[in-house]
Amino acid sequence: MKPAAAGPNAMSDPTSEGATNPSMERNRRWWNMRLFRGMIDDARRRAPFYWSDWRDAWDYRVVPATVYMYFANILPALAFSLDMFAKTDMSFGVNEVLLSSVLGSVLFSIFACQPLVIVGVTGPITVFNYTVYEIMTPRGTNYFAFMCWVGLWSLVMHWALAFTNACDALTYVTRFSCDIFGFYVASLYLQKGIQVLTRQWGAAGETSAYLSIVIALLVLMTGYLCGLIGNSKLFQHYVRKFLDDYGTPLTLIFFTGFVHIGHMRGVELPTLPTSKAFFPTQDRGWFIHFWDIDVVDVFIAMPFAILLTILFYFDHNVSSLIAQGTEFPLRKPAGFHWDIFLLGLTTGIAGLLGLPFPNGLIPQAPFHTSSLCVSRQVPDQSESGDGKGRTRVEVDHVVEQRASNLAQGLLTLGTMSGPLLVVLHLIPQGVLAGLFFIMGVQALEGNGLTLKLLYLCRDRAFIPASEPLSRIQRKQAIWFFVALELIGFGATFAISQTVAAIGFPIIILLLIPVRAFLLPKYLTSEELSILDAPTASEFTMMSVGGNFKASADSDPNVARLVDRAPHGNTNQATGHEEDGDPSGVVPSR
């Protein structure tokens, strides 16, 4: 059922019921906050699109996106399960990680305001889990009961954040903090791949270890080559698209069988450890007896829950922002407040079931959106009209729907069955290390910090005049900005390697005020506009009151969208009218 159309006064009066002006919301004092306002507005904006989220799934792009995200989500999660299996004395294994991914995928695909965001087990939560284990188990604490209380306390904190509209603070999150965190996650992937390989010496001997290294490097090179060809101008379009969509999973399947060819057949390679189908790794039930714990430990869990909530507040929201970045021409509104409420629910359920806590995945979330992009060939306007007839590819639209996220979650659930667990047990650990390398390199390649470092290392004679960084007069400004990003990354990565790793979310959170209040004191607004940028478009950021130092007052199109979204026709609410073009298709940025 479509919502009733608003009258003319509601369309033009920003103070009318249901309209939410971002600048007014930002200027409202905290003691005048409207509880539940963010969640209600998110649900009101997104509800008219719920059925179209399912109807729009009748598109071919959903098929390769589902297959790609199934492998891109499950295989790194399995590799993380190997890490937790070794560092938590087999407390978490394959089935726990798989069920956690299923929990996040199913709930978020059905109930979330941002169904494109892929939810599962991440590298940072892996660090969190085994650090808590190292701290608490020497005290004789029941680890699963303690983690359950961490999850329950965190549920309460997530809901408090959602009820008090705390996601409005995302207006201060820019590419600066997102790039640092993305750089950290990518480095964590590379580190975990190296750790998997270093454990091979103690697992099966020197021959096995060197073969695992060779396999991991071959997986990296082959998977990366498929991505390069997929984004090149080689071969026909359908060949490039096939390699781009299916290159990585086919690489993993091939090298799982490759190790059984010739003399390699006689080398014993450690594989992924699995357990009984649909049962926990340890001899326990799925429901945690959270009452089997000392009362003092219940309250000791609270500061751990605070750190977990800080991590998830930043990690999940950054995943959501990047998945809905300015490079994607999205047509449906976002909903950060509602989704942080839903994340609290999954955190509490995961604690009760003894699962690793799921949250938004980087880089899988933006990869999911990218895999759903529909491109078109258009005339290259840069041509001088000499009749060459060259074209360029631009993104026309994104297939915004819920089915691909739900389908890959159900496929993950099927992976917990006996036959598929047998197949998973055949995957050599060297192949999983190669997958870690692929994910890490791909994430680093498109990171803003990486691009700035490459610019600084480039020969000035070969820098094109169109390069935006060349417009900055003070070159030391670029060095200062990059150095600050590297310091933020170094501090986050360094603390995560110590027993104090449990506190690394604090450093991540501090990046936001550093960008908002410290950098403007040393860099001009023009320099910051080139070095940094909003993570998502103003349209996406309507949920939290707009981008940093931007408001609907300065963008009449956004103001018009804000007024229309809770009411009137859904096509009007999402049509991105730019320069008088009501087509509803945003040109590629």
C-alpha positions as CSV (number, residue, x, y, z in Angstrom):
1,M,0.0,0.0,0.0
2,K,1.4,3.4,-0.9
3,P,1.4,6.1,1.7
4,A,-1.1,8.9,1.4
5,A,0.1,11.8,-0.7
6,A,0.9,14.9,1.3
7,G,-0.8,18.2,0.4
8,P,1.0,21.2,-1.1
9,N,1.7,22.8,2.2
10,A,3.4,19.7,3.5
11,M,5.6,19.7,0.3
12,S,6.7,23.3,0.8
13,D,6.7,23.7,4.5
14,P,9.8,22.1,6.1
15,T,8.2,22.3,9.5
16,S,5.2,20.2,8.5
17,E,4.6,16.8,10.2
18,G,6.8,14.1,8.8
19,A,9.3,16.4,7.2
20,T,12.9,16.3,8.7
21,N,15.2,19.2,7.8
22,P,18.8,18.1,8.3
23,S,20.0,21.5,9.3
24,M,17.2,21.9,11.9
25,E,18.0,18.5,13.3
26,R,21.7,19.3,13.6
27,N,21.0,22.5,15.4
28,R,18.7,20.9,17.9
29,R,20.3,20.7,21.4
30,W,20.8,17.3,22.9
31,W,18.5,18.0,25.8
32,N,15.7,18.6,23.2
33,M,16.3,15.3,21.4
34,R,13.3,13.4,20.2
35,L,13.7,9.8,21.3
36,F,13.1,7.2,18.6
37,R,13.0,10.0,16.0
38,G,15.7,8.5,13.8
39,M,14.3,5.0,13.8
40,I,10.8,6.2,13.0
41,D,12.1,8.4,10.1
42,D,14.2,5.6,8.8
43,A,11.3,3.2,8.7
44,R,9.0,5.8,7.2
45,R,11.4,6.6,4.4
46,R,12.2,3.0,3.6
47,A,8.8,1.3,4.1
48,P,7.4,2.4,0.7
49,F,10.2,0.5,-1.0
50,Y,9.9,-2.8,0.8
51,W,8.0,-4.7,-1.8
52,S,10.0,-3.2,-4.7
53,D,13.1,-4.5,-2.9
54,W,11.8,-8.0,-3.7
55,R,10.3,-7.3,-7.1
56,D,13.6,-5.7,-8.3
57,A,15.4,-8.9,-7.6
58,W,14.2,-10.2,-11.0
59,D,17.4,-9.1,-12.6
60,Y,20.3,-11.2,-13.9
61,R,22.8,-9.2,-11.8
62,V,21.4,-10.8,-8.7
63,V,22.7,-14.2,-9.8
64,P,26.4,-13.4,-10.0
65,A,26.2,-11.1,-7.0
66,T,24.8,-14.0,-4.9
67,V,27.4,-16.4,-6.1
68,Y,30.2,-13.9,-5.6
69,M,29.1,-12.8,-2.2
70,Y,28.6,-16.4,-1.0
71,F,32.3,-17.1,-1.7
72,A,33.5,-13.6,-0.6
73,N,31.7,-13.9,2.7
74,I,32.1,-17.6,3.6
75,L,35.7,-18.2,2.7
76,P,37.3,-15.3,4.7
77,A,34.9,-16.3,7.5
78,L,36.2,-19.8,7.4
79,A,39.8,-18.5,7.4
80,F,38.9,-16.4,10.5
81,S,37.4,-19.5,12.1
82,L,40.7,-21.2,11.6
83,D,42.4,-18.3,13.5
84,M,39.8,-18.4,16.4
85,F,39.9,-22.2,16.5
86,A,43.7,-22.1,17.2
87,K,43.7,-19.2,19.6
88,T,40.5,-20.0,21.7
89,D,41.3,-23.7,22.3
90,M,38.6,-24.8,19.8
91,S,35.9,-22.6,21.3
92,F,34.8,-21.3,17.9
93,G,35.0,-23.3,14.7
94,V,33.4,-23.6,11.3
95,N,29.8,-24.1,12.4
96,E,29.8,-21.2,14.8
97,V,31.2,-18.8,12.1
98,L,28.8,-20.1,9.5
99,L,25.7,-19.8,11.7
100,S,26.8,-16.3,12.7
101,S,26.9,-15.3,9.0
102,V,23.5,-16.9,8.5
103,L,22.0,-14.9,11.4
104,G,23.3,-11.6,10.1
105,S,22.4,-12.3,6.5
106,V,18.8,-13.4,7.1
107,L,17.8,-10.8,9.6
108,F,19.4,-7.9,7.7
109,S,18.1,-9.0,4.3
110,I,14.5,-9.2,5.6
111,F,14.3,-6.4,8.2
112,A,17.1,-3.9,7.5
113,C,16.8,-0.5,6.0
114,Q,20.1,-1.1,4.2
115,P,19.8,-4.6,2.8
116,L,22.9,-4.2,0.5
117,V,25.2,-4.3,3.6
118,I,26.7,-7.7,4.0
119,V,26.9,-8.8,7.7
120,G,29.2,-11.6,9.0
121,V,32.3,-12.3,11.0
122,T,35.1,-9.7,10.5
123,G,38.8,-9.5,11.3
124,P,38.4,-7.0,14.1
125,I,35.8,-9.2,16.0
126,T,38.2,-12.1,15.6
127,V,40.9,-10.1,17.4
128,F,38.3,-9.1,20.0
129,N,37.2,-12.7,20.7
130,Y,40.6,-14.2,21.2
131,T,41.8,-11.2,23.2
132,V,38.9,-11.6,25.6
133,Y,39.7,-15.4,25.8
134,E,43.4,-14.6,26.7
135,I,42.3,-12.2,29.4
136,M,39.4,-14.0,31.1
137,T,40.1,-17.8,30.9
138,P,43.1,-17.6,33.2
139,R,40.7,-16.4,35.9
140,G,38.7,-19.6,35.5
141,T,35.7,-17.7,34.0
142,N,33.2,-19.5,31.8
143,Y,34.2,-18.1,28.5
144,F,30.9,-18.6,26.6
145,A,28.8,-17.4,29.5
146,F,31.0,-14.3,29.8
147,M,30.7,-13.6,26.0
148,C,27.0,-14.0,26.3
149,W,26.8,-11.3,28.9
150,V,29.1,-9.1,26.7
151,G,26.5,-9.6,23.9
152,L,23.5,-8.8,26.2
153,W,25.1,-5.7,27.6
154,S,26.0,-4.6,24.1
155,L,22.4,-5.2,22.9
156,V,21.2,-2.7,25.6
157,M,23.9,-0.2,24.5
158,H,23.1,-0.6,20.8
159,W,19.4,0.0,21.5
160,A,20.3,3.0,23.6
161,L,22.3,4.4,20.7
162,A,19.4,3.8,18.3
163,F,16.7,5.3,20.6
164,T,18.7,8.5,21.2
165,N,19.6,9.0,17.5
166,A,23.3,8.6,18.2
167,C,23.9,7.8,14.5
168,D,23.5,11.5,13.8
169,A,27.2,11.7,14.7
170,L,27.9,9.9,11.4
171,T,27.6,13.3,9.8
172,Y,31.2,13.8,11.0
173,V,32.5,10.6,9.4
174,T,34.4,11.3,6.1
175,R,36.8,9.5,3.9
176,F,39.6,10.3,6.3
177,S,38.5,7.9,9.0
178,C,37.0,5.4,6.6
179,D,40.2,5.1,4.6
180,I,42.3,4.6,7.8
181,F,39.9,1.9,9.0
182,G,39.8,0.3,5.6
183,F,43.6,0.3,5.4
184,Y,43.7,-1.4,8.8
185,V,41.2,-4.1,7.8
186,A,43.1,-4.8,4.6
187,S,46.3,-5.1,6.5
188,L,44.6,-7.4,8.9
189,Y,43.7,-9.7,6.0
190,L,47.3,-9.8,4.8
191,Q,48.5,-10.4,8.3
192,K,46.1,-13.3,8.9
193,G,47.2,-14.9,5.6
194,I,50.8,-14.7,6.7
195,Q,49.9,-16.2,10.1
196,V,48.1,-19.1,8.4
197,L,51.2,-19.9,6.4
198,T,53.6,-19.6,9.3
199,R,51.6,-22.2,11.2
200,Q,52.2,-24.7,8.5
201,W,55.8,-25.5,9.8
202,G,54.4,-26.8,13.0
203,A,51.5,-28.6,11.4
204,A,52.9,-30.8,8.7
205,G,56.6,-30.1,8.1
206,E,58.8,-28.1,5.9
207,T,57.7,-29.5,2.5
208,S,54.1,-28.9,3.2
209,A,54.8,-25.4,4.4
210,Y,56.7,-24.4,1.2
211,L,54.0,-25.9,-1.0
212,S,51.4,-24.0,1.0
213,I,53.3,-20.7,0.3
214,V,53.5,-21.5,-3.4
215,I,49.7,-22.3,-3.5
216,A,48.8,-19.2,-1.7
217,L,50.8,-17.0,-4.1
218,L,49.4,-18.8,-7.1
219,V,45.8,-18.2,-5.7
220,L,46.7,-14.5,-5.2
221,M,48.1,-14.0,-8.7
222,T,45.3,-15.9,-10.5
223,G,42.5,-14.2,-8.6
224,Y,44.1,-10.8,-9.0
225,L,44.6,-11.4,-12.7
226,C,41.0,-12.3,-13.2
227,G,40.1,-9.0,-11.5
228,L,42.5,-7.1,-13.8
229,I,41.1,-8.6,-16.9
230,G,37.5,-8.0,-15.7
231,N,38.2,-4.3,-15.4
232,S,40.4,-4.0,-18.6
233,K,39.5,-3.6,-22.2
234,L,40.7,-7.0,-23.2
235,F,38.4,-9.6,-24.9
236,Q,34.6,-9.2,-25.3
237,H,32.4,-7.7,-22.6
238,Y,30.8,-11.0,-21.6
239,V,34.2,-12.6,-21.1
240,R,35.4,-9.7,-18.9
241,K,32.2,-9.8,-16.9
242,F,32.4,-13.6,-16.4
243,L,36.0,-13.3,-15.1
244,D,35.1,-10.4,-12.9
245,D,32.0,-12.1,-11.4
246,Y,33.3,-15.7,-11.0
247,G,37.1,-15.5,-11.2
248,T,37.8,-15.6,-7.5
249,P,35.5,-18.6,-6.6
250,L,36.7,-20.6,-9.6
251,T,40.3,-19.9,-8.6
252,L,39.7,-21.3,-5.2
253,I,37.9,-24.4,-6.6
254,F,40.7,-25.0,-9.1
255,F,43.5,-24.8,-6.6
256,T,41.7,-27.0,-4.1
257,G,41.9,-29.8,-6.7
258,F,45.3,-28.7,-8.1
259,V,47.2,-29.8,-5.0
260,H,46.2,-33.4,-5.8
261,I,48.0,-33.4,-9.2
262,G,51.4,-35.2,-9.7
263,H,54.0,-35.3,-7.0
264,M,51.9,-32.8,-4.9
265,R,49.5,-35.7,-4.2
266,G,52.1,-37.2,-1.9
267,V,52.5,-34.0,0.2
268,E,50.2,-33.8,3.3
269,L,48.7,-30.4,3.4
270,P,46.7,-29.2,6.5
271,T,43.1,-28.5,5.6
272,L,40.3,-26.6,7.2
273,P,39.1,-28.3,10.4
274,T,35.4,-29.0,10.5
275,S,33.0,-30.6,13.0
276,K,29.6,-32.5,13.0
277,A,26.9,-31.0,10.8
278,F,24.7,-28.3,12.5
279,F,26.4,-28.9,15.9
280,P,28.8,-26.7,17.8
281,T,32.5,-27.4,17.7
282,Q,32.7,-28.2,21.4
283,D,30.5,-30.7,23.2
284,R,27.8,-28.3,24.2
285,G,24.3,-27.2,23.2
286,W,23.5,-24.1,21.1
287,F,21.9,-22.2,23.9
288,I,24.4,-20.8,26.4
289,H,23.7,-21.2,30.1
290,F,24.5,-17.5,30.9
291,W,23.6,-18.0,34.6
292,D,26.6,-20.3,35.1
293,I,28.9,-17.4,35.9
294,D,29.9,-15.4,39.0
295,V,28.0,-12.2,39.6
296,V,31.2,-10.1,39.5
297,D,32.0,-11.4,36.0
298,V,28.6,-10.2,34.8
299,F,29.6,-6.7,35.6
300,I,33.2,-7.2,34.4
301,A,31.6,-7.9,31.0
302,M,30.2,-4.4,30.9
303,P,33.4,-2.5,29.9
304,F,34.1,-5.2,27.3
305,A,30.6,-4.6,26.0
306,I,31.3,-0.9,25.8
307,L,34.4,-1.5,23.7
308,L,32.4,-4.0,21.5
309,T,29.6,-1.4,21.0
310,I,32.2,1.3,20.0
311,L,33.7,-1.1,17.5
312,F,30.4,-2.1,16.0
313,Y,29.1,1.5,16.0
314,F,32.1,2.5,13.8
315,D,32.7,-0.7,11.9
316,H,29.1,-1.4,10.9
317,N,28.3,2.2,10.0
318,V,31.4,2.6,8.0
319,S,30.6,-0.6,6.1
320,S,27.1,0.9,5.4
321,L,28.6,4.2,4.3
322,I,31.1,2.6,1.9
323,A,28.5,0.2,0.5
324,Q,26.4,3.3,-0.3
325,G,29.3,5.5,-1.4
326,T,29.1,8.4,-3.8
327,E,30.3,6.2,-6.7
328,F,27.1,4.2,-6.5
329,P,24.0,5.9,-8.1
330,L,21.5,4.6,-5.4
331,R,17.8,5.5,-5.6
332,K,16.5,4.2,-2.3
333,P,17.0,5.9,1.1
334,A,19.3,4.6,3.8
335,G,18.5,4.0,7.5
336,F,21.3,4.0,9.9
337,H,19.3,4.3,13.2
338,W,17.1,1.4,12.4
339,D,20.0,-0.8,11.4
340,I,22.0,-0.1,14.6
341,F,19.0,-1.3,16.5
342,L,18.9,-4.4,14.4
343,L,22.6,-5.0,14.9
344,G,22.0,-4.9,18.7
345,L,19.5,-7.6,18.3
346,T,21.8,-9.9,16.3
347,T,24.6,-9.2,18.9
348,G,22.3,-10.4,21.7
349,I,21.1,-13.5,19.8
350,A,24.7,-14.4,18.9
351,G,25.7,-14.2,22.6
352,L,22.9,-16.5,23.6
353,L,23.9,-19.0,20.9
354,G,27.6,-18.9,21.6
355,L,28.5,-17.4,18.2
356,P,31.0,-14.8,17.1
357,F,29.2,-11.4,16.9
358,P,28.4,-10.5,13.3
359,N,28.5,-7.0,11.9
360,G,29.0,-5.1,8.6
361,L,31.9,-6.5,6.5
362,I,34.6,-4.5,4.8
363,P,35.4,-4.9,1.9
364,Q,32.5,-7.4,1.2
365,A,29.8,-4.8,1.7
366,P,31.0,-2.4,-1.1
367,F,31.9,-5.4,-3.2
368,H,28.3,-6.5,-3.0
369,T,27.0,-3.1,-4.2
370,S,29.6,-3.0,-7.0
371,S,28.6,-6.5,-8.2
372,L,25.0,-5.2,-8.5
373,C,25.9,-2.2,-10.7
374,V,24.4,-2.2,-14.2
375,S,26.7,-0.4,-16.6
376,R,26.2,1.0,-20.1
377,Q,28.4,2.2,-22.9
378,V,28.1,5.8,-23.8
379,P,29.9,8.0,-26.3
380,D,33.2,9.3,-25.0
381,Q,32.7,13.0,-24.7
382,S,36.4,13.6,-24.4
383,E,36.8,12.7,-28.1
384,S,37.5,15.6,-30.4
385,G,34.9,14.5,-33.0
386,D,37.3,13.0,-35.4
387,G,34.9,10.0,-36.1
388,K,36.7,7.4,-34.0
389,G,33.4,6.5,-32.4
390,R,35.0,5.5,-29.0
391,T,32.8,4.7,-26.0
392,R,33.3,4.6,-22.3
393,V,31.5,2.5,-19.6
394,E,29.6,4.2,-16.9
395,V,27.3,2.9,-14.1
396,D,23.7,3.4,-15.0
397,H,22.0,2.1,-11.8
398,V,22.4,-0.4,-9.0
399,V,20.0,-3.3,-8.6
400,E,18.8,-2.5,-5.1
401,Q,17.1,-5.5,-3.6
402,R,17.1,-8.0,-0.7
403,A,17.2,-11.3,-2.5
404,S,21.0,-11.6,-3.1
405,N,21.8,-11.1,0.6
406,L,19.2,-13.5,1.7
407,A,20.2,-16.1,-0.9
408,Q,23.8,-16.1,0.1
409,G,22.8,-16.4,3.7
410,L,20.7,-19.5,2.9
411,L,23.5,-21.0,0.9
412,T,25.7,-20.5,3.9
413,L,23.2,-22.3,6.0
414,G,23.3,-25.2,3.5
415,T,27.1,-25.3,3.9
416,M,26.6,-26.5,7.5
417,S,25.2,-29.8,6.1
418,G,27.3,-33.0,6.3
419,P,28.2,-33.3,2.6
420,L,29.3,-29.7,2.2
421,L,31.3,-29.8,5.4
422,V,33.2,-32.7,3.9
423,V,33.9,-30.6,0.9
424,L,35.1,-27.7,3.1
425,H,37.4,-30.1,4.9
426,L,39.2,-30.6,1.5
427,I,40.2,-26.9,1.2
428,P,44.0,-26.6,2.0
429,Q,44.9,-23.9,4.4
430,G,47.3,-22.5,1.8
431,V,44.3,-21.8,-0.4
432,L,42.6,-19.9,2.4
433,A,45.8,-17.9,2.9
434,G,45.7,-17.0,-0.8
435,L,42.1,-15.8,-0.4
436,F,43.2,-13.6,2.5
437,F,45.8,-12.1,0.2
438,I,43.3,-11.5,-2.6
439,M,40.9,-9.7,-0.2
440,G,43.6,-7.6,1.3
441,V,45.2,-6.5,-2.0
442,Q,41.8,-5.7,-3.5
443,A,40.9,-3.6,-0.4
444,L,44.2,-1.8,-0.4
445,E,44.1,-1.1,-4.2
446,G,41.1,1.1,-4.0
447,N,41.8,2.7,-0.6
448,G,42.2,6.5,-0.6
449,L,45.3,6.3,1.6
450,T,47.0,3.9,-0.9
451,L,46.1,6.3,-3.8
452,K,47.6,9.3,-2.0
453,L,50.8,7.3,-1.3
454,L,51.1,6.3,-4.9
455,Y,50.7,9.9,-5.9
456,L,53.5,11.0,-3.6
457,C,55.8,8.3,-5.1
458,R,55.0,9.1,-8.7
459,D,57.3,10.9,-11.1
460,R,56.0,14.5,-11.4
461,A,56.6,14.4,-15.1
462,F,53.9,11.8,-15.6
463,I,51.2,13.2,-13.3
464,P,48.3,14.3,-15.5
465,A,47.1,17.9,-15.3
466,S,43.6,16.6,-14.3
467,E,44.9,15.0,-11.1
468,P,43.0,16.8,-8.2
469,L,45.9,16.6,-5.8
470,S,48.0,18.7,-8.2
471,R,45.7,21.6,-7.5
472,I,47.0,21.8,-3.9
473,Q,49.6,24.6,-3.8
474,R,51.2,23.5,-0.4
475,K,52.6,20.1,-1.1
476,Q,53.4,19.8,2.6
477,A,49.6,19.8,3.2
478,I,49.4,16.4,1.3
479,W,52.3,15.0,3.3
480,F,50.8,16.2,6.6
481,F,47.4,14.6,5.8
482,V,48.9,11.3,4.7
483,A,51.3,11.2,7.7
484,L,48.3,11.7,10.0
485,E,46.4,8.9,8.3
486,L,49.5,6.6,8.6
487,I,49.8,7.5,12.3
488,G,46.2,6.6,12.9
489,F,46.6,3.3,11.0
490,G,49.9,2.5,12.8
491,A,48.4,3.2,16.3
492,T,45.3,1.0,15.5
493,F,47.4,-1.8,14.1
494,A,50.1,-1.7,16.8
495,I,47.7,-1.9,19.7
496,S,45.8,-4.8,18.1
497,Q,49.1,-6.8,18.3
498,T,49.3,-6.5,22.1
499,V,47.3,-7.7,25.1
500,A,45.7,-4.3,25.0
501,A,44.1,-5.2,21.7
502,I,40.7,-5.1,23.3
503,G,41.0,-1.2,23.4
504,F,41.7,-0.7,19.7
505,P,38.1,0.6,19.1
506,I,38.9,3.6,21.2
507,I,41.6,4.7,18.7
508,I,39.2,4.2,15.8
509,L,36.6,6.3,17.4
510,L,39.1,9.1,18.1
511,L,39.7,9.5,14.4
512,I,36.4,11.2,14.0
513,P,37.1,14.3,16.2
514,V,40.6,14.5,14.8
515,R,39.2,15.1,11.4
516,A,36.3,17.3,12.5
517,F,38.1,19.6,14.8
518,L,41.9,19.2,14.5
519,L,42.6,19.1,10.8
520,P,40.7,22.4,10.0
521,K,43.2,24.2,12.2
522,Y,46.1,23.3,9.9
523,L,44.6,22.8,6.5
524,T,42.5,25.2,4.5
525,S,38.9,24.4,3.5
526,E,40.1,24.2,-0.2
527,E,42.8,21.7,0.7
528,L,40.4,19.6,2.8
529,S,37.9,19.5,0.0
530,I,40.5,17.9,-2.3
531,L,42.2,15.6,0.3
532,D,39.0,14.5,1.9
533,A,35.4,14.0,0.9
534,P,32.0,12.8,2.2
535,T,31.8,9.0,2.3
536,A,28.3,8.9,1.0
537,S,26.0,11.2,-1.0
538,E,23.8,13.8,0.6
539,F,20.8,11.6,-0.4
540,T,22.2,8.6,1.6
541,M,23.1,10.8,4.6
542,M,19.5,12.2,5.0
543,S,19.1,9.5,7.7
544,V,21.7,11.3,9.9
545,G,21.0,14.9,8.9
546,G,23.3,15.3,5.9
547,N,27.1,15.4,5.4
548,F,29.6,17.3,7.5
549,K,29.3,21.0,6.9
550,A,26.5,20.5,4.4
551,S,22.8,20.9,4.8
552,A,19.7,20.7,2.8
553,D,19.5,24.4,2.9
554,S,22.4,24.5,0.4
555,D,21.1,21.8,-1.8
556,P,17.5,22.3,-2.9
557,N,17.3,18.9,-4.5
558,V,18.0,17.2,-1.2
559,A,15.6,19.5,0.6
560,R,12.9,18.5,-1.8
561,L,13.7,14.8,-1.3
562,V,13.6,15.2,2.5
563,D,10.2,16.8,2.3
564,R,8.8,14.2,-0.1
565,A,10.3,11.0,1.3
566,P,7.9,10.4,4.2
567,H,4.9,11.2,2.1
568,G,3.9,11.3,-1.6
569,N,4.9,9.3,-4.6
570,T,7.9,7.0,-4.1
571,N,9.2,7.7,-7.6
572,Q,9.3,11.4,-6.7
573,A,11.0,10.7,-3.4
574,T,13.9,8.9,-5.1
575,G,14.3,10.7,-8.4
576,H,17.7,12.4,-8.3
577,E,16.9,15.5,-10.2
578,E,20.1,17.2,-11.3
579,D,20.2,20.3,-13.4
580,G,16.6,19.9,-14.2
581,D,16.9,16.3,-15.4
582,P,14.0,14.3,-13.8
583,S,15.2,11.0,-15.3
584,G,15.9,9.5,-11.8
585,V,19.3,8.1,-13.0
586,V,22.3,9.6,-11.4
587,P,25.3,10.0,-13.7
588,S,28.4,8.2,-12.7
589,R,30.5,10.3,-10.4
